[in-house]
């Protein structure tokens, strides 16, 4: 590392992991250049503006505001001066195929009352589940989330606590141990789908999400999640660093097994003392790192790994308001385990589906013209190892979803829709650079968690680091922001400028 200039870090990608990494590196004295492929920052948190409507492309749920507050504090600022976070209540409405619903919130008494409507005997089991979730939170959040697992010894040290917390079970298996009613089992096991996992095989560590929500709430940033992206970019620029959009990285330059910079699609080369990839970890090793520098994550191993599902997302605006629809709604289809098997195992596009419906204008009316509503509806679908031709199937699938919404919670939808756009698994592969079009990177199964996941410090290339959903600790806003915090323990301090 040169001693006659400020140390330079290049960050590939401006998703939340990359932006958080840039802030943290800047606070430690690095000059940072963030290279973003798209024309605006955000990555999966890109913002579409269309016909007077504002659509957050991806993340919509903030469950650990203190992780964001830390980034503002590193810059000597208070997040509340720039960002208006509002707690959502209920957190979600879970609607079953028969029309019944469960309002999921942080109010303990209200939750017990909701459980009693389905099965009063499950209230005691719910209390026991909360204790188990609390133990997983203490181990998973406090001992796993913010620390590197780049040696197996670190994994071994926390293994006794993980065993006591029943991490070896699946999330659904843990829930089913305490809760008997089939609908309530779905209510308390769906969370892994928010981070790309199948509840029937995602490690029970992810049951900590239930405790995370209870402790810190579910929030929405006024102006949309994109307001957080804008706020983080301003922090980076205030540190003297920069975010360069329309600057796709095509290669990580390596000399003597050390990352020395990146090459852009334009042919320009940016030299760097360290490189941090916020790109999908599998795509990073498959396409950006030369094959001869990959031993741990060879092409063969990447191909054989398990990947999350992909997503089909329909963004749409209506010229009327649907005020009886809450901010977050989950519409469960007639099948649960079987549908997940179709998505994750058979990789076939099923005739039925479950949906996440996001109506941000329930909280922030500025995201749509007066008297209108902005929505997006998301359907988990197989990644691109399946045989679905999305160039042919996308519009038909959208029509099926629209018909279901119109028949259930959005009457008259098709006649009131005034703007529309789609995101398919092809977009995840081509636009968002996700291997196989998997929306959340590697699937969060036990054998791909912590030490078994691509490490935050590259196993093969010195000076190369990873953040984001595909590395430790995993997907979801808390996970990707925490992956940047992990860097504090593995990236060396920069040498001071002469």
FENGINOR-V838215 format. One record per residue. N is the residue number from 1. RES is the residue in three letters. PHI is phi in whole degrees, 0 to 359 (* if undefined). NEAR is the number of other C-alpha atoms within 10 Angstrom. D_LAST is the distance of its C-alpha to the last C-alpha in Angstrom with 2 decimals. Layout:
n=N res=RES phi=PHI near=NEAR d_last=D_LAST
n=N res=RES phi=PHI near=NEAR d_last=D_LAST
//
This chain:
n=1 res=UNK phi=* near=12 d_last=12.17
n=2 res=UNK phi=296 near=13 d_last=9.34
n=3 res=UNK phi=254 near=11 d_last=5.90
n=4 res=UNK phi=252 near=10 d_last=4.77
n=5 res=UNK phi=204 near=12 d_last=6.48
n=6 res=UNK phi=290 near=18 d_last=8.27
n=7 res=UNK phi=300 near=20 d_last=10.87
n=8 res=UNK phi=245 near=24 d_last=14.17
n=9 res=UNK phi=242 near=26 d_last=17.61
n=10 res=UNK phi=255 near=27 d_last=20.89
n=11 res=UNK phi=249 near=31 d_last=23.92
n=12 res=UNK phi=266 near=27 d_last=27.31
n=13 res=UNK phi=102 near=33 d_last=29.87
n=14 res=UNK phi=244 near=32 d_last=30.03
n=15 res=UNK phi=290 near=24 d_last=32.70
n=16 res=UNK phi=300 near=32 d_last=32.31
n=17 res=UNK phi=296 near=30 d_last=30.55
n=18 res=UNK phi=292 near=30 d_last=27.92
n=19 res=UNK phi=293 near=29 d_last=27.42
n=20 res=UNK phi=296 near=30 d_last=27.24
n=21 res=UNK phi=297 near=33 d_last=24.69
n=22 res=UNK phi=298 near=33 d_last=22.49
n=23 res=UNK phi=298 near=26 d_last=22.78
n=24 res=UNK phi=292 near=23 d_last=22.00
n=25 res=UNK phi=293 near=26 d_last=18.95
n=26 res=UNK phi=297 near=24 d_last=17.70
n=27 res=UNK phi=294 near=16 d_last=18.42
n=28 res=UNK phi=267 near=14 d_last=16.27
n=29 res=UNK phi=109 near=17 d_last=13.10
n=30 res=UNK phi=281 near=25 d_last=13.90
n=31 res=UNK phi=271 near=22 d_last=14.52
n=32 res=UNK phi=241 near=28 d_last=18.13
n=33 res=UNK phi=243 near=23 d_last=20.68
n=34 res=UNK phi=264 near=26 d_last=24.23
n=35 res=UNK phi=255 near=26 d_last=26.70
n=36 res=UNK phi=244 near=25 d_last=30.29
n=37 res=UNK phi=293 near=22 d_last=33.37
n=38 res=UNK phi=280 near=18 d_last=35.61
n=39 res=UNK phi=278 near=13 d_last=35.70
n=40 res=UNK phi=221 near=18 d_last=34.81
n=41 res=UNK phi=286 near=27 d_last=32.70
n=42 res=UNK phi=128 near=28 d_last=34.44
n=43 res=UNK phi=61 near=26 d_last=35.61
n=44 res=UNK phi=294 near=19 d_last=38.78
n=45 res=UNK phi=265 near=22 d_last=38.31
n=46 res=UNK phi=300 near=20 d_last=38.79
n=47 res=UNK phi=239 near=20 d_last=41.05
n=48 res=UNK phi=260 near=14 d_last=44.06
n=49 res=UNK phi=239 near=11 d_last=45.60
n=50 res=UNK phi=208 near=15 d_last=49.12
n=51 res=UNK phi=56 near=11 d_last=52.16
n=52 res=UNK phi=86 near=14 d_last=50.87
n=53 res=UNK phi=257 near=21 d_last=50.04
n=54 res=UNK phi=241 near=24 d_last=46.66
n=55 res=UNK phi=240 near=25 d_last=46.38
n=56 res=UNK phi=291 near=25 d_last=43.67
n=57 res=UNK phi=288 near=21 d_last=43.60
n=58 res=UNK phi=224 near=18 d_last=42.92
n=59 res=UNK phi=302 near=17 d_last=41.83
n=60 res=UNK phi=228 near=21 d_last=43.99
n=61 res=UNK phi=240 near=21 d_last=43.98
n=62 res=UNK phi=251 near=24 d_last=41.40
n=63 res=UNK phi=248 near=21 d_last=42.32
n=64 res=UNK phi=222 near=19 d_last=39.27
n=65 res=UNK phi=303 near=17 d_last=37.84
n=66 res=UNK phi=296 near=13 d_last=35.73
n=67 res=UNK phi=293 near=17 d_last=33.46
n=68 res=UNK phi=287 near=19 d_last=32.72
n=69 res=UNK phi=302 near=15 d_last=32.49
n=70 res=UNK phi=300 near=17 d_last=29.65
n=71 res=UNK phi=293 near=24 d_last=27.55
n=72 res=UNK phi=295 near=22 d_last=28.22
n=73 res=UNK phi=297 near=11 d_last=27.51
n=74 res=UNK phi=298 near=15 d_last=24.01
n=75 res=UNK phi=259 near=16 d_last=23.39
n=76 res=UNK phi=73 near=11 d_last=25.19
n=77 res=UNK phi=235 near=14 d_last=28.30
n=78 res=UNK phi=249 near=14 d_last=31.87
n=79 res=UNK phi=301 near=20 d_last=33.29
n=80 res=UNK phi=296 near=10 d_last=36.69
n=81 res=UNK phi=288 near=8 d_last=35.38
n=82 res=UNK phi=246 near=15 d_last=34.86
n=83 res=UNK phi=234 near=17 d_last=37.20
n=84 res=UNK phi=254 near=15 d_last=40.87
n=85 res=UNK phi=266 near=19 d_last=41.94
n=86 res=UNK phi=240 near=15 d_last=45.68
n=87 res=UNK phi=284 near=16 d_last=47.40
n=88 res=UNK phi=264 near=20 d_last=50.09
n=89 res=UNK phi=216 near=18 d_last=53.55
n=90 res=UNK phi=290 near=18 d_last=55.01
n=91 res=UNK phi=299 near=21 d_last=52.03
n=92 res=UNK phi=214 near=21 d_last=54.17
n=93 res=UNK phi=254 near=22 d_last=57.80
n=94 res=UNK phi=262 near=22 d_last=58.96
n=95 res=UNK phi=255 near=22 d_last=62.05
n=96 res=UNK phi=271 near=18 d_last=64.35
n=97 res=UNK phi=296 near=14 d_last=66.46
n=98 res=UNK phi=273 near=9 d_last=69.60
n=99 res=UNK phi=97 near=11 d_last=68.16
n=100 res=UNK phi=288 near=10 d_last=67.48
n=101 res=UNK phi=213 near=19 d_last=64.02
n=102 res=UNK phi=231 near=21 d_last=61.80
n=103 res=UNK phi=268 near=19 d_last=59.44
n=104 res=UNK phi=265 near=20 d_last=56.40
n=105 res=UNK phi=218 near=20 d_last=54.63
n=106 res=UNK phi=264 near=19 d_last=52.86
n=107 res=UNK phi=273 near=13 d_last=56.04
n=108 res=UNK phi=298 near=12 d_last=57.52
n=109 res=UNK phi=294 near=10 d_last=61.06
n=110 res=UNK phi=296 near=14 d_last=60.97
n=111 res=UNK phi=295 near=16 d_last=59.83
n=112 res=UNK phi=296 near=17 d_last=62.71
n=113 res=UNK phi=294 near=15 d_last=65.10
n=114 res=UNK phi=295 near=19 d_last=63.92
n=115 res=UNK phi=299 near=22 d_last=64.37
n=116 res=UNK phi=298 near=13 d_last=67.84
n=117 res=UNK phi=294 near=9 d_last=68.92
n=118 res=UNK phi=259 near=16 d_last=68.52
n=119 res=UNK phi=197 near=17 d_last=69.27
n=120 res=UNK phi=305 near=14 d_last=69.49
n=121 res=UNK phi=294 near=13 d_last=69.47
n=122 res=UNK phi=276 near=18 d_last=65.87
n=123 res=UNK phi=298 near=18 d_last=64.56
n=124 res=UNK phi=296 near=12 d_last=64.50
n=125 res=UNK phi=295 near=17 d_last=62.80
n=126 res=UNK phi=298 near=20 d_last=60.17
n=127 res=UNK phi=299 near=15 d_last=59.42
n=128 res=UNK phi=291 near=16 d_last=59.01
n=129 res=UNK phi=298 near=21 d_last=56.77
n=130 res=UNK phi=297 near=18 d_last=54.51
n=131 res=UNK phi=294 near=14 d_last=54.21
n=132 res=UNK phi=295 near=21 d_last=53.30
n=133 res=UNK phi=296 near=27 d_last=50.77
n=134 res=UNK phi=296 near=22 d_last=49.29
n=135 res=UNK phi=296 near=21 d_last=48.86
n=136 res=UNK phi=295 near=27 d_last=47.15
n=137 res=UNK phi=297 near=23 d_last=44.85
n=138 res=UNK phi=297 near=16 d_last=43.91
n=139 res=UNK phi=279 near=21 d_last=43.19
n=140 res=UNK phi=292 near=25 d_last=41.92
n=141 res=UNK phi=280 near=22 d_last=39.84
n=142 res=UNK phi=277 near=11 d_last=38.61
n=143 res=UNK phi=251 near=14 d_last=38.17
n=144 res=UNK phi=256 near=22 d_last=37.62
n=145 res=UNK phi=294 near=23 d_last=35.94
n=146 res=UNK phi=256 near=21 d_last=32.42
n=147 res=UNK phi=235 near=22 d_last=31.86
n=148 res=UNK phi=288 near=23 d_last=31.17
n=149 res=UNK phi=241 near=23 d_last=34.20
n=150 res=UNK phi=269 near=20 d_last=32.59
n=151 res=UNK phi=229 near=13 d_last=34.71
n=152 res=UNK phi=293 near=11 d_last=38.47
n=153 res=UNK phi=301 near=11 d_last=38.38
n=154 res=UNK phi=295 near=15 d_last=36.87
n=155 res=UNK phi=293 near=17 d_last=39.81
n=156 res=UNK phi=298 near=12 d_last=42.29
n=157 res=UNK phi=296 near=10 d_last=41.15
n=158 res=UNK phi=264 near=14 d_last=42.09
n=159 res=UNK phi=301 near=14 d_last=45.19
n=160 res=UNK phi=301 near=10 d_last=47.66
n=161 res=UNK phi=293 near=17 d_last=46.68
n=162 res=UNK phi=296 near=22 d_last=46.90
n=163 res=UNK phi=297 near=12 d_last=50.33
n=164 res=UNK phi=298 near=13 d_last=51.58
n=165 res=UNK phi=273 near=22 d_last=50.41
n=166 res=UNK phi=65 near=18 d_last=52.40
n=167 res=UNK phi=295 near=22 d_last=49.50
n=168 res=UNK phi=287 near=18 d_last=51.63
n=169 res=UNK phi=282 near=19 d_last=53.99
n=170 res=UNK phi=277 near=24 d_last=53.51
n=171 res=UNK phi=301 near=28 d_last=52.97
n=172 res=UNK phi=296 near=24 d_last=56.54
n=173 res=UNK phi=299 near=19 d_last=57.82
n=174 res=UNK phi=293 near=25 d_last=56.33
n=175 res=UNK phi=299 near=27 d_last=57.78
n=176 res=UNK phi=295 near=19 d_last=61.13
n=177 res=UNK phi=294 near=13 d_last=61.34
n=178 res=UNK phi=248 near=19 d_last=61.65
n=179 res=UNK phi=239 near=24 d_last=62.94
n=180 res=UNK phi=257 near=15 d_last=66.17
n=181 res=UNK phi=293 near=16 d_last=66.85
n=182 res=UNK phi=300 near=11 d_last=65.68
n=183 res=UNK phi=290 near=20 d_last=64.37
n=184 res=UNK phi=291 near=19 d_last=62.41
n=185 res=UNK phi=297 near=18 d_last=60.93
n=186 res=UNK phi=291 near=20 d_last=59.56
n=187 res=UNK phi=303 near=23 d_last=58.25
n=188 res=UNK phi=263 near=20 d_last=56.21
n=189 res=UNK phi=239 near=23 d_last=55.04
n=190 res=UNK phi=284 near=20 d_last=53.81
n=191 res=UNK phi=307 near=20 d_last=50.19
n=192 res=UNK phi=303 near=26 d_last=48.87
n=193 res=UNK phi=296 near=16 d_last=49.82
n=194 res=UNK phi=287 near=17 d_last=47.08
n=195 res=UNK phi=236 near=22 d_last=44.50
n=196 res=UNK phi=89 near=26 d_last=46.35
n=197 res=UNK phi=248 near=26 d_last=48.49
n=198 res=UNK phi=273 near=27 d_last=52.21
n=199 res=UNK phi=305 near=28 d_last=53.42
n=200 res=UNK phi=278 near=21 d_last=55.81
n=201 res=UNK phi=219 near=18 d_last=53.12
n=202 res=UNK phi=290 near=28 d_last=49.81
n=203 res=UNK phi=306 near=26 d_last=48.86
n=204 res=UNK phi=299 near=29 d_last=50.07
n=205 res=UNK phi=308 near=29 d_last=46.53
n=206 res=UNK phi=286 near=25 d_last=46.49
n=207 res=UNK phi=291 near=31 d_last=49.33
n=208 res=UNK phi=296 near=23 d_last=46.62
n=209 res=UNK phi=302 near=21 d_last=46.33
n=210 res=UNK phi=300 near=19 d_last=49.59
n=211 res=UNK phi=286 near=21 d_last=48.14
n=212 res=UNK phi=301 near=18 d_last=44.86
n=213 res=UNK phi=293 near=17 d_last=46.97
n=214 res=UNK phi=297 near=18 d_last=49.18
n=215 res=UNK phi=284 near=13 d_last=46.33
n=216 res=UNK phi=238 near=15 d_last=44.16
n=217 res=UNK phi=83 near=22 d_last=46.49
n=218 res=UNK phi=245 near=24 d_last=46.38
n=219 res=UNK phi=236 near=20 d_last=44.65
n=220 res=UNK phi=227 near=21 d_last=44.29
n=221 res=UNK phi=272 near=20 d_last=41.66
n=222 res=UNK phi=300 near=20 d_last=43.46
n=223 res=UNK phi=90 near=20 d_last=42.84
n=224 res=UNK phi=95 near=25 d_last=42.63
n=225 res=UNK phi=301 near=25 d_last=40.02
n=226 res=UNK phi=301 near=24 d_last=38.21
n=227 res=UNK phi=294 near=17 d_last=37.33
n=228 res=UNK phi=293 near=22 d_last=35.09
n=229 res=UNK phi=299 near=23 d_last=33.38
n=230 res=UNK phi=300 near=16 d_last=32.85
n=231 res=UNK phi=297 near=14 d_last=31.52
n=232 res=UNK phi=292 near=25 d_last=28.95
n=233 res=UNK phi=299 near=22 d_last=27.80
n=234 res=UNK phi=296 near=16 d_last=27.35
n=235 res=UNK phi=298 near=24 d_last=25.24
n=236 res=UNK phi=299 near=27 d_last=22.96
n=237 res=UNK phi=293 near=16 d_last=22.72
n=238 res=UNK phi=293 near=13 d_last=22.08
n=239 res=UNK phi=274 near=18 d_last=18.88
n=240 res=UNK phi=87 near=12 d_last=17.65
n=241 res=UNK phi=259 near=21 d_last=18.90
n=242 res=UNK phi=215 near=19 d_last=22.02
n=243 res=UNK phi=241 near=22 d_last=25.37
n=244 res=UNK phi=254 near=17 d_last=26.82
n=245 res=UNK phi=270 near=16 d_last=30.59
n=246 res=UNK phi=52 near=15 d_last=32.91
n=247 res=UNK phi=227 near=20 d_last=30.21
n=248 res=UNK phi=289 near=19 d_last=31.94
n=249 res=UNK phi=273 near=24 d_last=30.09
n=250 res=UNK phi=249 near=17 d_last=32.35
n=251 res=UNK phi=199 near=18 d_last=30.33
n=252 res=UNK phi=266 near=25 d_last=27.52
n=253 res=UNK phi=281 near=20 d_last=25.94
n=254 res=UNK phi=229 near=18 d_last=25.90
n=255 res=UNK phi=228 near=10 d_last=24.85
n=256 res=UNK phi=53 near=9 d_last=25.92
n=257 res=UNK phi=63 near=14 d_last=26.87
n=258 res=UNK phi=233 near=18 d_last=23.46
n=259 res=UNK phi=292 near=22 d_last=23.01
n=260 res=UNK phi=242 near=22 d_last=20.65
n=261 res=UNK phi=153 near=24 d_last=21.61
n=262 res=UNK phi=223 near=26 d_last=24.85
n=263 res=UNK phi=247 near=18 d_last=27.39
n=264 res=UNK phi=268 near=17 d_last=29.19
n=265 res=UNK phi=302 near=14 d_last=32.87
n=266 res=UNK phi=287 near=11 d_last=32.15
n=267 res=UNK phi=99 near=11 d_last=30.61
n=268 res=UNK phi=293 near=11 d_last=27.07
n=269 res=UNK phi=245 near=16 d_last=24.45
n=270 res=UNK phi=250 near=18 d_last=21.38
n=271 res=UNK phi=281 near=16 d_last=18.74
n=272 res=UNK phi=208 near=21 d_last=17.34
n=273 res=UNK phi=279 near=19 d_last=15.82
n=274 res=UNK phi=219 near=25 d_last=18.86
n=275 res=UNK phi=235 near=26 d_last=22.13
n=276 res=UNK phi=241 near=29 d_last=24.40
n=277 res=UNK phi=259 near=27 d_last=27.98
n=278 res=UNK phi=261 near=31 d_last=30.11
n=279 res=UNK phi=290 near=30 d_last=32.77
n=280 res=UNK phi=312 near=27 d_last=35.90
n=281 res=UNK phi=297 near=28 d_last=35.11
n=282 res=UNK phi=295 near=26 d_last=38.10
n=283 res=UNK phi=293 near=18 d_last=37.25
n=284 res=UNK phi=302 near=22 d_last=33.63
n=285 res=UNK phi=284 near=24 d_last=34.92
n=286 res=UNK phi=281 near=19 d_last=37.92
n=287 res=UNK phi=241 near=16 d_last=36.47
n=288 res=UNK phi=258 near=19 d_last=32.65
n=289 res=UNK phi=262 near=19 d_last=32.02
n=290 res=UNK phi=305 near=14 d_last=33.79
n=291 res=UNK phi=301 near=13 d_last=36.88
n=292 res=UNK phi=292 near=8 d_last=35.96
n=293 res=UNK phi=264 near=17 d_last=32.98
n=294 res=UNK phi=254 near=16 d_last=35.32
n=295 res=UNK phi=246 near=13 d_last=37.23
n=296 res=UNK phi=292 near=13 d_last=37.54
n=297 res=UNK phi=244 near=20 d_last=38.09
n=298 res=UNK phi=293 near=15 d_last=40.07
n=299 res=UNK phi=301 near=15 d_last=42.09
n=300 res=UNK phi=296 near=9 d_last=45.23
n=301 res=UNK phi=292 near=12 d_last=43.91
n=302 res=UNK phi=298 near=18 d_last=42.66
n=303 res=UNK phi=293 near=14 d_last=46.07
n=304 res=UNK phi=273 near=8 d_last=47.87
n=305 res=UNK phi=292 near=13 d_last=45.85
n=306 res=UNK phi=264 near=17 d_last=47.44
n=307 res=UNK phi=240 near=28 d_last=46.15
n=308 res=UNK phi=295 near=26 d_last=46.77
n=309 res=UNK phi=290 near=29 d_last=49.33
n=310 res=UNK phi=257 near=27 d_last=48.53
n=311 res=UNK phi=222 near=23 d_last=49.51
n=312 res=UNK phi=249 near=23 d_last=51.75
n=313 res=UNK phi=235 near=24 d_last=50.81
n=314 res=UNK phi=246 near=23 d_last=52.97
n=315 res=UNK phi=262 near=22 d_last=51.55
n=316 res=UNK phi=208 near=20 d_last=54.33
n=317 res=UNK phi=236 near=28 d_last=55.32
n=318 res=UNK phi=241 near=23 d_last=58.77
n=319 res=UNK phi=268 near=18 d_last=60.60
n=320 res=UNK phi=217 near=17 d_last=61.89
n=321 res=UNK phi=258 near=18 d_last=60.48
n=322 res=UNK phi=246 near=19 d_last=61.30
n=323 res=UNK phi=288 near=11 d_last=60.92
n=324 res=UNK phi=270 near=9 d_last=62.44
n=325 res=UNK phi=263 near=15 d_last=59.61
n=326 res=UNK phi=286 near=21 d_last=56.76
n=327 res=UNK phi=299 near=23 d_last=53.03
n=328 res=UNK phi=239 near=20 d_last=52.81
n=329 res=UNK phi=224 near=24 d_last=55.85
n=330 res=UNK phi=246 near=21 d_last=56.39
n=331 res=UNK phi=254 near=23 d_last=59.60
n=332 res=UNK phi=278 near=23 d_last=60.67
n=333 res=UNK phi=279 near=15 d_last=63.02
n=334 res=UNK phi=290 near=13 d_last=66.19
n=335 res=UNK phi=245 near=12 d_last=64.45
n=336 res=UNK phi=240 near=16 d_last=61.45
n=337 res=UNK phi=302 near=13 d_last=61.08
n=338 res=UNK phi=295 near=11 d_last=62.84
n=339 res=UNK phi=295 near=22 d_last=60.66
n=340 res=UNK phi=295 near=24 d_last=57.50
n=341 res=UNK phi=295 near=15 d_last=59.02
n=342 res=UNK phi=299 near=15 d_last=59.60
n=343 res=UNK phi=286 near=23 d_last=55.99
n=344 res=UNK phi=272 near=22 d_last=54.16
n=345 res=UNK phi=255 near=13 d_last=56.68
n=346 res=UNK phi=288 near=14 d_last=59.13
n=347 res=UNK phi=56 near=19 d_last=56.57
n=348 res=UNK phi=243 near=18 d_last=59.35
n=349 res=UNK phi=279 near=19 d_last=59.49
n=350 res=UNK phi=283 near=14 d_last=62.16
n=351 res=UNK phi=285 near=8 d_last=64.82
n=352 res=UNK phi=253 near=13 d_last=63.74
n=353 res=UNK phi=200 near=21 d_last=60.34
n=354 res=UNK phi=246 near=22 d_last=58.55
n=355 res=UNK phi=228 near=20 d_last=56.42
n=356 res=UNK phi=248 near=20 d_last=53.68
n=357 res=UNK phi=253 near=24 d_last=54.42
n=358 res=UNK phi=249 near=23 d_last=51.72
n=359 res=UNK phi=238 near=24 d_last=52.94
n=360 res=UNK phi=294 near=28 d_last=49.95
n=361 res=UNK phi=289 near=24 d_last=52.15
n=362 res=UNK phi=295 near=20 d_last=53.96
n=363 res=UNK phi=249 near=18 d_last=50.98
n=364 res=UNK phi=229 near=18 d_last=49.37
n=365 res=UNK phi=288 near=17 d_last=51.89
n=366 res=UNK phi=289 near=18 d_last=49.23
n=367 res=UNK phi=276 near=25 d_last=48.59
n=368 res=UNK phi=212 near=23 d_last=51.95
n=369 res=UNK phi=299 near=18 d_last=54.21
n=370 res=UNK phi=307 near=12 d_last=56.68
n=371 res=UNK phi=78 near=11 d_last=59.36
n=372 res=UNK phi=243 near=21 d_last=57.53
n=373 res=UNK phi=233 near=25 d_last=55.79
n=374 res=UNK phi=255 near=30 d_last=52.78
n=375 res=UNK phi=221 near=24 d_last=52.98
n=376 res=UNK phi=221 near=21 d_last=51.65
n=377 res=UNK phi=237 near=22 d_last=53.59
n=378 res=UNK phi=240 near=20 d_last=52.05
n=379 res=UNK phi=236 near=20 d_last=54.03
n=380 res=UNK phi=296 near=25 d_last=52.71
n=381 res=UNK phi=221 near=29 d_last=53.72
n=382 res=UNK phi=297 near=31 d_last=53.21
n=383 res=UNK phi=285 near=29 d_last=50.12
n=384 res=UNK phi=282 near=20 d_last=50.66
n=385 res=UNK phi=287 near=13 d_last=52.20
n=386 res=UNK phi=287 near=16 d_last=55.31
n=387 res=UNK phi=255 near=11 d_last=57.68
n=388 res=UNK phi=285 near=17 d_last=57.51
n=389 res=UNK phi=267 near=11 d_last=57.12
n=390 res=UNK phi=289 near=16 d_last=55.26
n=391 res=UNK phi=294 near=9 d_last=55.85
n=392 res=UNK phi=261 near=9 d_last=59.51
n=393 res=UNK phi=272 near=12 d_last=59.42
n=394 res=UNK phi=302 near=18 d_last=56.97
n=395 res=UNK phi=291 near=13 d_last=59.38
n=396 res=UNK phi=297 near=11 d_last=62.25
n=397 res=UNK phi=293 near=17 d_last=60.10
n=398 res=UNK phi=300 near=18 d_last=59.01
n=399 res=UNK phi=297 near=12 d_last=62.67
n=400 res=UNK phi=296 near=14 d_last=63.61
n=401 res=UNK phi=295 near=20 d_last=60.94
n=402 res=UNK phi=300 near=18 d_last=62.03
n=403 res=UNK phi=296 near=16 d_last=65.65
n=404 res=UNK phi=295 near=18 d_last=64.82
n=405 res=UNK phi=297 near=19 d_last=62.86
n=406 res=UNK phi=295 near=15 d_last=65.67
n=407 res=UNK phi=280 near=12 d_last=68.28
n=408 res=UNK phi=241 near=13 d_last=66.47
n=409 res=UNK phi=245 near=17 d_last=64.01
n=410 res=UNK phi=232 near=17 d_last=63.59
n=411 res=UNK phi=301 near=14 d_last=67.15
n=412 res=UNK phi=74 near=14 d_last=67.46
n=413 res=UNK phi=307 near=20 d_last=63.93
n=414 res=UNK phi=296 near=14 d_last=64.69
n=415 res=UNK phi=278 near=10 d_last=66.37
n=416 res=UNK phi=255 near=15 d_last=63.62
n=417 res=UNK phi=283 near=17 d_last=60.57
n=418 res=UNK phi=242 near=14 d_last=59.06
n=419 res=UNK phi=207 near=15 d_last=55.73
n=420 res=UNK phi=200 near=15 d_last=54.61
n=421 res=UNK phi=203 near=14 d_last=51.97
n=422 res=UNK phi=237 near=15 d_last=51.49
n=423 res=UNK phi=228 near=16 d_last=48.82
n=424 res=UNK phi=239 near=21 d_last=50.03
n=425 res=UNK phi=304 near=28 d_last=48.68
n=426 res=UNK phi=297 near=22 d_last=48.10
n=427 res=UNK phi=295 near=17 d_last=45.60
n=428 res=UNK phi=297 near=23 d_last=43.75
n=429 res=UNK phi=284 near=20 d_last=43.49
n=430 res=UNK phi=275 near=12 d_last=42.86
n=431 res=UNK phi=274 near=15 d_last=41.12
n=432 res=UNK phi=255 near=20 d_last=39.27
n=433 res=UNK phi=61 near=23 d_last=38.66
n=434 res=UNK phi=261 near=25 d_last=40.51
n=435 res=UNK phi=301 near=26 d_last=42.05
n=436 res=UNK phi=63 near=24 d_last=45.85
n=437 res=UNK phi=70 near=26 d_last=45.47
n=438 res=UNK phi=290 near=28 d_last=45.10
n=439 res=UNK phi=287 near=33 d_last=44.01
n=440 res=UNK phi=234 near=28 d_last=42.22
n=441 res=UNK phi=76 near=28 d_last=41.11
n=442 res=UNK phi=296 near=28 d_last=42.40
n=443 res=UNK phi=293 near=29 d_last=45.43
n=444 res=UNK phi=278 near=30 d_last=44.82
n=445 res=UNK phi=273 near=24 d_last=47.37
n=446 res=UNK phi=304 near=18 d_last=47.02
n=447 res=UNK phi=281 near=14 d_last=46.10
n=448 res=UNK phi=228 near=21 d_last=43.20
n=449 res=UNK phi=235 near=20 d_last=41.72
n=450 res=UNK phi=56 near=24 d_last=38.78
n=451 res=UNK phi=299 near=21 d_last=38.11
n=452 res=UNK phi=281 near=17 d_last=40.48
n=453 res=UNK phi=268 near=22 d_last=38.44
n=454 res=UNK phi=307 near=27 d_last=35.51
n=455 res=UNK phi=284 near=22 d_last=32.63
n=456 res=UNK phi=292 near=30 d_last=29.57
n=457 res=UNK phi=253 near=24 d_last=27.55
n=458 res=UNK phi=308 near=18 d_last=29.10
n=459 res=UNK phi=289 near=17 d_last=31.40
n=460 res=UNK phi=245 near=14 d_last=30.90
n=461 res=UNK phi=241 near=18 d_last=27.55
n=462 res=UNK phi=294 near=17 d_last=24.24
n=463 res=UNK phi=79 near=22 d_last=21.70
n=464 res=UNK phi=249 near=25 d_last=24.64
n=465 res=UNK phi=229 near=24 d_last=25.76
n=466 res=UNK phi=234 near=30 d_last=28.82
n=467 res=UNK phi=225 near=38 d_last=29.89
n=468 res=UNK phi=108 near=32 d_last=33.13
n=469 res=UNK phi=294 near=31 d_last=36.83
n=470 res=UNK phi=274 near=31 d_last=36.96
n=471 res=UNK phi=243 near=29 d_last=34.77
n=472 res=UNK phi=285 near=32 d_last=35.04
n=473 res=UNK phi=269 near=33 d_last=36.46
n=474 res=UNK phi=138 near=29 d_last=38.25
n=475 res=UNK phi=278 near=27 d_last=39.50
n=476 res=UNK phi=93 near=21 d_last=40.17
n=477 res=UNK phi=303 near=24 d_last=37.88
n=478 res=UNK phi=299 near=25 d_last=37.18
n=479 res=UNK phi=294 near=26 d_last=36.56
n=480 res=UNK phi=289 near=26 d_last=34.07
n=481 res=UNK phi=291 near=29 d_last=32.09
n=482 res=UNK phi=293 near=28 d_last=32.14
n=483 res=UNK phi=299 near=33 d_last=30.91
n=484 res=UNK phi=289 near=30 d_last=27.58
n=485 res=UNK phi=293 near=24 d_last=27.60
n=486 res=UNK phi=302 near=23 d_last=28.20
n=487 res=UNK phi=302 near=22 d_last=24.78
n=488 res=UNK phi=302 near=17 d_last=23.25
n=489 res=UNK phi=267 near=14 d_last=24.85
n=490 res=UNK phi=236 near=15 d_last=24.03
n=491 res=UNK phi=272 near=16 d_last=20.67
n=492 res=UNK phi=292 near=11 d_last=17.78
n=493 res=UNK phi=295 near=13 d_last=15.09
n=494 res=UNK phi=288 near=20 d_last=11.92
n=495 res=UNK phi=284 near=15 d_last=8.89
n=496 res=UNK phi=292 near=13 d_last=6.38
n=497 res=UNK phi=295 near=11 d_last=3.80
n=498 res=UNK phi=291 near=8 d_last=0.00
//
